[in-house]
Amino acid sequence: MLSAPQNSSSGSAIAASHAQVLARIAAAAQAAGRDVRSITVLAVSKGQPAARLLQAMDAGLGQFGENYLAEALPKIQALRERAPVWHFIGRVQANKTRPIAEHFDWVHGVDRLHVAGRLAEQRPHYAPPLNVCLQVNIAGEAAKGGMAPHEAPEALAAVARLPRLRLRGLMCMLPHEADVTTQHLLFGQMRQLLETANAAGLGLDTLSMGMSGDLETAVAQGATMLRIGTALFGPREPL
Ligand SMILES: *Cc1c(COP(=O)(O)O)cnc(C)c1O
């Protein structure tokens, strides 16, 4: 019997790498005594053309993380009918908040109240509230965005009061060179910041942490959203 021609070899490659990522998450969740259903995979699609995102959707991925507005907007337009969930995970420049507020479902990199205020003001009234995570520079790296950990409680309380936003939780990126012990320490500090905010009544449900290289530690420390690029799509071209 003739089989239907493969859509393309890379479509099945994404399906295979998605299955591998899910297996890693399942193993890490089981080791941590967590329900895998509490963990969501964002496919980090920076540098990937819209056609690859369609293949990813066919492979069961429905949420995409994009870092650059100019790159993301044409893809959002191209995939309009499939309507995936769009997450802005890059650095938010204050002069680019309007298109972000208009076209994305989530923003993970909010690290200044000024930016949160603009997103609240510019979120269209026809759209549901914009989901927001505050970024914490958990390792205190000079080159990374994010607020200092000690600033988080007050910033969370302030952003929680803004209209048109739904504050969901916290996001971080670890230093590239962090070993597993350091990963546990830093991700654990993120989890504590979230627990402190929830003890104060904020009702946050999201820890956006863990990437291709450190997802197991992130799951062990309570991550609810993993941002996975390379492990799904393969190595990126340098930008
Ligand atoms: C690129 C990127 C990722 C994905 O990184 P991988 O190591 O390819 O999984 C996750 N989060 C942010 C903020 C990124 O910029």
Boltz pocket constraint, residues with backbone or C-beta under 6 A from the ligand:
constraints:
  - pocket:
      binder: B
      contacts: [[A, 44], [A, 46], [A, 67], [A, 89], [A, 90], [A, 173], [A, 210], [A, 211], [A, 212], [A, 213], [A, 227], [A, 228], [A, 229], [A, 230], [A, 231]]
      max_distance: 6.0
